[in-house]
């Protein structure tokens, strides 16, 4: 009996649906793309119960003839490409012809469509991939597709759907993506009979961004216009450094008006903001990358959300240059082609100084005693160095430097070496590890230093003698240097305080509501449709952690109070960050409950920062509190808090064992 068989079309369609139809938002994406390809100027999306019960997408595009309406549900039936050459230069959003067949195989689908020339519209009904009915219907030019009972015949797929609020979030995100990509098209989104988004045709991206995100975010956006000829043009907006996130969830990329998630573009933005934003912080971005169709492959992912560039590095450089130019025009950084000696200013350096009292720790002096050098050494060496510096200034213009002056430079160098050799013996006596110089040999060479990188390891909680840990000082005002009976400890002050606050927030959340501080003036935020849905998911959780919020008109929310440990200046960015975190599936899984995500983000914002001087008392307090936490050696995000350099490793490194 043969083992290889051809699958029935219906089964093949359901397998394809597993790739194309990941969730209700995938259906909306495919239907919106078809509407845009059909030349629609208005697209209305209606959903019920997170897309489980109903997804209806209506447009005023070209519509279809009856035969085309029936054929559209066949696998690989498409009007977008005809030849192999077309596949190498795809200018439409859809092209494979799999979407409608896949969607219809796992739902109850109704299509009503009409062209300008038709007298009556055509109604096609398909259930589970089986054609049920075809007849005349009434509607204006365009197409309406209604998807009911998604995954009704695949209960395993339906079981893995997320909560209604989560699915609503993803649905509104998809509509937001294409509303941004096509400001000339009117978009209407209705969720359970309630209007979530109503965007009239806009003149440009800025006006469309105002419709969706409100004026608060718009005031922080910097225009981007640049790129490279024959490579890619880059337009859109990026945020000023004060408007930042700890994830890339608020970065929207469009390649030839197709929404994508792309590491190349993200890398270009990161390069453009280098020296402006600290590590782990990301700007908001709305970037449109337009390039020749044959320079990009859009057929690399089932859901068409990834692309491959023919010249990846060139595209990345074009994005980075355009972003740097936007920041330069806003005065955030220096001109990209400025002189090499002109330093690039960070955003913090461009802001007015704010007087504040800082407790300063006395620096630890590890310098050796002064060398017993010849009394005339410093004076003579200074004279030689001054003379050579004068000659070097003259040497910068070769046309003014005679050959005899070049010889003098050599004399200066020999004089400098002689002064060093005279005092080499004194240096050798002071540092016994340095051998005395031999006759006719240049300066003595110091032996290479052995790195202790392989010796420092994450500390084992059981090896810590908590009662005997003594802080010595700070390394670069970021890491606490401490000792105990076992050796040396390096403690990351930021993540140590982060762990302390995380445990405090989680303990307060389970025992009682956290304490809040009222804001003098409430912070108001204009939420996007997706953020508004996310707020519905986490509103109660935010209240437990000390956020006092109130819904105003439309999608506007006011923050009236924040947790006492959170600086009020961080409230706005943290609030937006928590709303955006709902989109991350890894943060919604059972391993990381949503409340843990909120506590971790809140702790990170409120913790002491790196490059912050600490008094000995503050270092002592951090260590004492850290040892009482549930996991003293690991931060809430999984990074090590303490590195140990044991006495055994130190002695082994010095060959004493």
C-alpha positions as a printed Julia matrix, in Angstrom:
657×3 Matrix{Float64}:
   0.0    0.0     0.0
   1.32   3.42   -0.95
   2.41   5.64    1.94
   2.51   8.9    -0.02
  -0.82  10.5    -0.88
  -2.08  13.89   -2.04
  -4.0   15.71    0.67
  -7.57  16.82    0.0
  -7.89  20.52   -0.79
  -9.87  21.23    2.37
  -7.19  19.64    4.59
  -4.43  21.43    2.7
  -6.24  24.72    3.21
  -6.52  24.1     6.96
  -2.8   23.35    7.12
  -2.11  26.59    5.24
  -4.45  28.38    7.63
  -2.14  27.35   10.46
   0.55  29.55    8.9
  -1.55  32.41    7.54
  -4.27  32.66   10.21
  -2.37  32.85   13.47
  -5.13  34.78   15.28
  -8.1   37.07   14.43
  -5.69  39.94   13.8
  -4.14  37.87   10.98
  -7.53  37.7     9.26
  -8.05  41.45    9.56
  -4.57  42.05    8.16
  -5.2   39.97    5.05
  -8.62  41.52    4.41
  -7.35  45.09    4.87
  -4.48  44.4     2.46
  -6.94  43.13   -0.14
  -9.06  46.26    0.32
  -6.04  48.53   -0.14
  -4.95  46.61   -3.25
  -8.5   47.08   -4.61
  -8.09  50.86   -4.44
 -10.35  51.52   -1.44
 -10.64  55.06   -0.09
 -12.62  53.95    2.97
 -12.21  50.77    5.04
 -14.51  49.83    7.93
 -13.63  47.0    10.34
 -16.17  45.55   12.76
 -15.3   42.93   15.39
 -17.19  41.11   18.13
 -15.82  39.07   21.05
 -12.2   39.62   20.03
 -12.91  38.35   16.53
 -14.27  34.99   17.68
 -17.87  35.76   16.83
 -17.47  38.2    13.96
 -14.92  39.97   11.79
 -16.4   42.15    9.05
 -14.3   44.28    6.69
 -16.02  46.58    4.19
 -14.43  48.77    1.52
 -15.41  50.93   -1.45
 -12.78  49.47   -3.78
 -13.13  48.06   -7.28
 -15.13  44.98   -6.31
 -15.22  41.66   -8.23
 -17.25  40.01  -10.94
 -19.24  36.91   -9.99
 -16.81  34.42  -11.51
 -13.86  36.13   -9.82
 -15.7   36.18   -6.48
 -16.07  32.39   -6.59
 -12.57  31.77   -7.93
 -11.0   33.96   -5.24
 -11.56  31.19   -2.67
  -9.49  28.67   -4.62
  -5.93  28.08   -3.46
  -3.28  30.16   -5.25
  -5.92  32.15   -7.11
  -4.71  35.75   -7.4
  -4.93  38.81   -9.62
  -1.65  40.23   -8.31
   0.98  38.21  -10.23
   1.03  36.34  -13.53
   4.65  35.45  -14.3
   7.82  34.53  -12.46
   9.17  38.0   -13.23
   6.25  39.53  -11.32
   7.36  37.66   -8.19
  10.71  39.48   -8.29
   9.07  42.93   -8.23
   5.93  42.76   -6.07
   4.17  46.1    -5.7
   0.97  44.9    -4.02
   0.36  43.88   -0.42
  -1.19  40.53   -1.33
   0.1   38.17   -4.02
   0.04  34.5    -3.0
  -3.67  33.8    -3.3
  -3.7   31.69   -0.12
  -5.38  34.02    2.35
  -9.07  33.73    1.41
  -8.88  29.97    0.92
  -7.18  29.53    4.29
  -9.59  31.82    6.15
 -12.68  30.24    4.58
 -11.48  26.75    5.55
 -11.64  27.55    9.3
 -14.69  29.84    9.47
 -18.15  30.63    8.13
 -17.46  33.18    5.43
 -19.74  35.51    3.52
 -18.51  37.66    0.62
 -20.63  40.43   -0.95
 -19.0   42.31   -3.82
 -19.94  44.58   -6.71
 -18.1   46.34   -9.52
 -19.05  49.73  -10.95
 -20.51  48.11  -14.07
 -22.55  45.39  -12.37
 -26.27  45.89  -11.84
 -26.39  43.64   -8.77
 -23.81  42.53   -6.26
 -22.73  38.91   -5.79
 -23.08  37.06   -2.49
 -20.89  33.98   -1.87
 -21.29  31.82    1.27
 -18.64  29.27    2.31
 -18.56  27.19    5.5
 -15.44  25.31    6.5
 -14.08  25.58    2.97
 -17.28  24.21    1.34
 -19.22  26.41   -1.09
 -22.77  26.73    0.23
 -24.52  29.42   -1.83
 -24.02  31.98   -4.6
 -26.71  34.55   -5.42
 -27.44  38.21   -6.11
 -27.32  40.78   -3.34
 -27.54  44.54   -2.85
 -24.68  46.89   -2.02
 -22.71  49.75   -3.54
 -19.43  49.3    -5.38
 -16.86  47.54   -3.27
 -16.5   44.42   -1.15
 -17.66  43.22    2.27
 -16.29  40.04    3.82
 -17.79  38.71    7.07
 -15.94  36.0     8.99
 -18.05  34.29   11.67
 -17.15  31.64   14.26
 -13.43  31.6    13.51
 -11.88  28.13   14.09
 -15.34  26.61   14.64
 -14.18  23.38   12.99
 -10.69  23.34   14.55
 -11.33  23.37   18.33
  -7.64  22.88   19.11
  -6.82  26.19   17.39
  -9.76  27.95   19.04
  -8.61  26.71   22.46
  -5.27  28.49   22.07
  -6.8   31.88   21.38
  -6.04  34.51   24.03
  -8.5   36.49   26.09
 -10.89  38.86   24.36
  -8.99  41.89   25.65
  -5.68  40.58   24.32
  -7.13  39.73   20.91
  -8.75  43.17   20.77
  -5.35  44.71   21.41
  -3.79  42.88   18.47
  -6.75  43.71   16.23
  -6.51  47.41   16.97
  -2.75  47.3    16.42
  -3.22  45.92   12.91
  -5.75  48.6    11.99
  -3.41  51.23   13.46
  -0.51  49.95   11.35
  -2.37  50.33    8.07
  -4.01  53.59    9.06
  -0.49  54.99    9.55
   0.75  53.49    6.28
  -2.13  54.99    4.28
  -3.2   58.36    5.7
  -5.15  59.04    2.5
  -7.62  56.23    3.35
 -10.4   56.65    5.94
 -10.41  53.91    8.61
 -13.23  53.0    11.0
 -12.88  50.35   13.7
 -15.89  49.23   15.73
 -15.48  46.83   18.65
 -18.64  45.23   20.09
 -20.65  48.16   18.75
 -18.28  50.74   20.27
 -16.21  52.96   18.01
 -12.49  52.45   18.77
 -10.97  54.37   15.86
 -12.43  56.81   13.37
  -9.77  58.41   11.19
 -10.88  60.61    8.29
  -8.6   60.92    5.24
  -5.51  62.86    6.3
  -3.14  65.09    4.34
   0.0   63.41    5.6
   1.51  61.13    8.23
   1.72  63.9    10.84
  -2.02  64.57   10.64
  -2.78  60.83   10.78
  -0.47  60.41   13.81
  -2.39  63.2    15.53
  -5.69  61.4    14.81
  -4.43  58.17   16.36
  -2.0   59.18   19.12
  -3.1   62.71   19.98
  -1.06  65.85   20.43
   0.97  64.65   23.43
   3.16  62.27   21.43
   3.12  64.5    18.37
   4.89  67.29   20.24
   7.81  64.92   20.89
   8.28  63.8    17.29
  11.12  64.96   15.04
  10.7   64.82   11.23
  12.96  62.44    9.31
  13.76  62.95    5.64
  16.83  61.44    4.1
  18.32  58.27    2.75
  20.56  57.51   -0.19
  19.87  57.83   -3.88
  19.46  54.46   -5.61
  19.44  52.69   -2.21
  16.45  53.77   -0.08
  14.63  56.94    0.89
  13.75  57.29    4.56
  10.9   59.49    5.77
   8.7   59.7     8.85
   9.24  60.67   12.47
  11.36  59.68   15.45
  10.9   60.84   19.02
  13.01  63.31   20.92
  15.13  61.54   23.57
  12.74  62.54   26.36
  10.04  60.29   24.8
  11.51  56.83   25.14
  10.59  53.23   25.86
  12.33  50.14   27.22
  11.05  48.03   24.31
  10.65  48.48   20.55
   6.86  48.08   20.69
   6.31  51.7    19.65
   8.49  51.47   16.55
   6.51  51.2    13.31
   8.39  50.31   10.11
   6.94  50.36    6.61
   8.78  49.12    3.54
   7.07  50.36    0.39
   4.02  51.0     2.63
   4.02  47.42    3.92
   4.19  47.1     7.72
   7.17  44.94    8.7
   9.23  43.94   11.7
  12.83  44.24   10.62
  16.15  44.01   12.46
  18.0   45.98    9.79
  15.83  49.06   10.22
  15.86  48.68   14.01
  19.65  48.47   13.91
  19.82  51.64   11.81
  17.72  53.53   14.37
  19.91  52.24   17.21
  23.0   53.43   15.36
  21.43  56.83   14.74
  20.74  57.28   18.47
  24.15  56.08   19.59
  25.51  58.36   22.36
  22.03  59.9    22.71
  20.07  57.19   24.54
  21.46  54.76   27.14
  21.63  51.04   26.5
  18.28  49.26   26.74
  16.22  52.37   25.91
  14.49  52.87   22.55
  12.83  55.81   20.8
   9.36  55.94   19.3
   9.59  55.75   15.5
   7.35  55.9    12.44
   9.65  55.24    9.51
   8.84  54.68    5.84
  11.55  53.08    3.76
  10.93  53.24    0.01
  13.21  51.45   -2.41
  13.02  49.82   -5.86
  10.84  46.71   -5.91
  13.68  44.49   -7.07
  15.79  45.58   -4.08
  13.57  43.84   -1.53
  12.09  40.34   -1.2
   8.71  40.35    0.56
   8.09  36.62    0.1
  10.1   35.37    3.09
   7.43  34.91    5.79
   3.94  33.32    5.75
   2.32  36.41    7.24
   4.45  38.78    5.1
   5.66  40.74    8.13
   9.34  40.21    7.33
  11.38  41.24    4.3
  14.89  40.68    3.0
  16.93  43.53    1.54
  19.37  42.92   -1.32
  21.83  45.42    0.21
  21.24  45.09    3.94
  24.13  47.22    5.2
  23.38  50.02    2.74
  19.78  50.22    3.95
  20.92  50.19    7.59
  23.39  53.03    6.91
  20.71  55.04    5.1
  18.37  54.75    8.09
  21.13  55.66   10.56
  22.16  58.74    8.55
  18.55  59.94    8.21
  17.94  59.55   11.96
  21.2   61.32   12.86
  20.3   64.16   10.53
  16.88  64.53   12.22
  18.5   64.65   15.67
  21.08  67.12   14.42
  18.41  69.43   12.98
  16.72  69.41   16.4
  19.98  70.34   18.13
  20.3   67.03   19.95
  23.62  66.01   18.35
  26.26  67.76   16.29
  26.2   67.81   12.51
  27.01  64.36   11.08
  29.88  65.79    9.02
  31.24  68.06   11.75
  34.95  68.33   12.42
  36.5   65.33   14.11
  37.55  67.38   17.12
  34.02  68.55   17.8
  32.45  66.26   20.43
  29.03  64.76   19.85
  26.72  65.99   22.56
  24.36  63.63   24.32
  20.79  64.72   24.88
  21.46  65.22   28.59
  24.26  67.67   27.76
  21.88  69.83   25.7
  19.44  70.28   28.58
  19.68  73.1    31.15
  21.41  72.11   34.35
  19.13  71.49   37.31
  20.74  72.26   40.68
  20.52  69.32   43.04
  22.23  68.13   46.16
  24.27  64.99   45.66
  26.02  63.06   48.4
  29.59  62.67   47.21
  31.64  59.67   48.19
  35.32  60.28   48.86
  37.32  58.6    46.07
  39.47  55.61   46.95
  43.13  56.41   46.28
  44.95  53.36   44.98
  47.88  55.34   43.52
  51.42  54.34   44.61
  53.9   56.57   46.37
  55.67  59.06   44.09
  58.74  57.78   42.3
  62.07  59.01   43.72
  63.07  60.66   40.44
  65.91  63.01   39.67
  65.06  66.55   40.85
  65.74  68.04   37.43
  63.83  65.32   35.55
  60.4   66.94   35.46
  61.78  70.37   34.54
  64.08  69.09   31.8
  61.44  66.76   30.39
  58.94  69.63   30.28
  61.39  71.76   28.3
  62.04  68.96   25.81
  58.3   68.29   25.39
  57.59  72.01   24.85
  60.28  72.3    22.19
  59.03  69.22   20.37
  55.42  70.45   20.52
  56.52  73.7    18.87
  58.28  71.76   16.13
  55.23  69.56   15.59
  53.01  72.6    15.09
  55.36  73.77   12.37
  55.5   70.26   10.9
  51.78  70.28   10.2
  52.53  72.33    7.07
  55.13  70.28    5.17
  55.89  73.13    2.75
  57.22  75.24    5.65
  59.34  72.51    7.23
  62.99  72.41    6.03
  64.95  69.18    6.14
  67.05  70.43    9.04
  63.9   70.92   11.13
  62.94  67.31   10.47
  66.33  66.34   11.87
  65.66  68.4    14.99
  62.5   66.36   15.61
  64.66  63.25   15.71
  67.0   64.99   18.17
  64.07  65.89   20.41
  62.92  62.27   20.39
  66.4   61.03   21.35
  66.62  63.62   24.12
  63.25  62.5    25.45
  64.42  58.87   25.45
  67.65  59.77   27.27
  65.71  61.56   30.03
  63.54  58.47   30.45
  66.52  56.11   30.58
  68.25  58.22   33.24
  65.3   57.64   35.56
  64.59  54.03   34.58
  66.88  52.74   37.32
  64.99  54.71   39.96
  61.72  53.32   38.66
  63.15  49.79   38.77
  64.1   50.17   42.43
  60.65  51.5    43.29
  58.81  48.77   41.38
  60.81  45.59   41.82
  58.77  43.87   39.12
  60.3   46.1    36.45
  63.77  44.93   35.35
  66.63  47.41   35.01
  67.27  48.63   31.47
  70.25  47.2    29.63
  72.76  49.22   27.75
  71.69  50.11   24.23
  68.1   49.01   24.82
  65.06  51.29   24.84
  62.53  51.67   27.63
  61.91  48.54   29.74
  58.81  46.6    28.74
  56.27  45.79   31.44
  54.89  42.25   31.45
  51.32  41.92   30.16
  48.57  41.99   32.78
  46.52  38.85   33.23
  42.79  39.51   32.91
  40.56  38.46   35.8
  37.54  38.18   33.53
  37.5   34.39   33.71
  37.8   34.49   37.5
  34.8   36.73   38.28
  31.66  34.58   38.44
  28.05  35.12   39.5
  27.91  34.71   43.25
  26.35  31.63   44.77
  23.76  32.7    47.39
  24.96  29.97   49.74
  28.54  31.27   49.63
  27.67  34.79   50.76
  28.53  35.7    54.35
  25.84  38.34   54.61
  26.75  39.55   58.07
  30.37  40.06   57.05
  30.0   41.91   53.74
  31.81  45.23   54.0
  31.56  47.87   51.24
  34.84  49.54   50.26
  33.75  52.0    47.59
  32.44  52.34   44.05
  33.86  51.41   40.68
  33.0   54.14   38.15
  30.1   55.15   40.36
  28.16  52.11   39.1
  29.37  49.05   40.97
  29.89  48.62   44.71
  33.21  47.02   45.64
  32.85  44.93   48.79
  34.67  42.15   50.63
  33.72  39.23   52.83
  35.5   36.17   54.2
  35.51  34.51   50.79
  37.02  37.34   48.72
  35.93  40.35   46.67
  32.35  41.13   45.61
  31.21  43.41   42.79
  27.58  44.51   43.22
  25.63  46.21   40.43
  23.97  49.03   42.37
  21.1   49.51   39.89
  19.95  45.89   39.69
  20.52  45.43   43.43
  18.09  48.25   44.19
  15.81  46.91   41.45
  15.59  43.53   43.24
  14.87  45.28   46.57
  12.04  47.35   45.07
  10.62  44.42   43.07
  10.19  42.34   46.22
   8.7   45.33   48.01
   6.16  45.96   45.23
   5.11  42.32   44.95
   4.81  42.05   48.74
   2.73  45.23   48.92
   0.51  44.06   46.09
  -0.37  40.84   47.91
  -0.7   42.37   51.37
  -2.27  45.76   50.66
  -2.47  48.42   48.02
   0.76  50.36   47.59
   1.1   53.91   48.83
   0.68  56.68   46.28
   1.8   60.27   45.89
  -0.62  62.7    44.29
   0.67  64.68   41.32
   0.42  68.43   41.59
  -0.92  68.51   38.02
  -2.38  65.28   36.6
  -0.59  63.86   33.56
  -2.94  63.39   30.61
  -2.19  60.89   27.86
  -3.92  60.47   24.51
  -3.89  56.72   24.01
  -3.8   54.99   20.68
  -6.67  52.54   19.98
  -4.39  49.63   20.88
  -3.21  51.3    24.08
  -6.82  52.0    25.03
  -7.57  48.29   24.75
  -4.44  47.48   26.76
  -5.5   49.93   29.49
  -8.72  47.96   29.88
  -6.61  44.85   30.52
  -4.32  46.28   33.2
  -6.39  49.09   34.75
  -7.13  47.14   37.95
  -3.52  45.92   38.24
  -2.19  49.46   37.91
  -4.41  50.55   40.79
  -2.93  47.85   43.03
   0.55  49.23   42.39
  -0.36  52.79   43.33
  -1.4   54.35   40.0
  -4.47  56.54   40.32
  -6.04  56.91   36.88
  -9.24  58.24   35.38
 -10.69  57.89   31.9
 -11.6   61.18   30.28
 -13.34  61.73   26.97
 -12.51  59.47   24.06
  -9.17  57.68   24.49
  -7.69  60.22   26.94
  -6.54  59.02   30.36
  -5.42  61.15   33.32
  -2.77  59.95   35.8
  -3.64  61.52   39.15
  -1.18  59.68   41.41
   1.85  57.41   41.14
   3.66  55.01   43.52
   5.69  56.81   46.16
   8.98  55.25   45.01
   8.53  56.4    41.4
   9.88  59.83   40.41
   6.92  61.78   38.96
   9.01  62.63   35.9
   9.1   58.92   35.02
   5.33  58.41   35.28
   4.4   59.23   31.69
   7.0   57.04   29.99
   6.47  54.13   32.38
   2.7   54.24   31.92
   3.07  54.09   28.11
   5.65  51.32   28.47
   3.3   49.18   30.57
   0.51  49.57   28.03
   2.83  48.55   25.21
   4.01  45.51   27.19
   0.61  43.87   26.71
   1.64  43.19   23.1
   4.51  40.94   24.17
   3.42  37.32   24.32
   6.38  36.29   26.43
   5.25  38.71   29.13
   1.71  37.35   29.05
   2.65  33.7    29.57
   2.26  31.73   32.76
   5.99  32.08   33.54
   5.77  35.86   33.89
   2.37  37.04   35.18
   1.35  40.52   34.15
   1.67  41.84   37.69
   5.29  40.67   37.79
   5.9   42.64   34.59
   4.41  45.76   36.14
   6.43  45.32   39.34
   9.67  44.73   37.36
   9.15  47.79   35.14
   8.25  49.95   38.12
  11.3   48.74   40.06
  13.6   49.44   37.11
  12.35  53.02   36.78
  12.54  53.76   40.51
  15.92  52.15   41.25
  19.16  54.1    41.63
  20.96  54.48   38.32
  24.48  53.75   37.2
  26.93  56.67   37.2
  25.43  57.8    40.51
  27.66  58.49   43.51
  26.66  56.72   46.71
  27.69  57.48   50.28
  29.1   54.66   52.4
  25.82  54.7    54.36
  23.79  54.23   51.17
  26.0   51.34   50.03
  25.63  49.71   53.44
  21.83  50.13   53.25
  21.65  48.56   49.78
  23.63  45.51   50.9
  21.61  45.05   54.09
  18.31  45.25   52.19
  19.54  43.08   49.31
  20.37  40.11   51.55
  16.76  40.06   52.81
  15.21  39.69   49.32
  13.92  36.45   47.82
  16.78  36.26   45.3
  19.76  38.46   46.29
  21.95  37.33   43.38
  19.47  37.74   40.5
  17.51  40.78   39.31
  13.83  40.53   38.2
  14.96  40.38   34.56
  17.36  37.5    35.19
  20.66  39.38   35.22
  23.29  38.71   37.95
  23.39  41.18   40.83
  26.69  40.1    42.43
  29.94  38.86   40.9
  32.51  37.13   43.13
  36.29  36.99   42.89
  37.21  34.39   45.5
  40.44  34.36   47.49
  41.28  30.97   46.01
  40.99  32.37   42.49
  43.01  35.44   43.44
  45.78  33.32   44.97
  45.72  30.98   41.97
  46.0   33.99   39.66
  49.12  35.14   41.52
  50.53  31.56   41.47
  50.42  31.33   45.27
  48.74  27.93   45.32
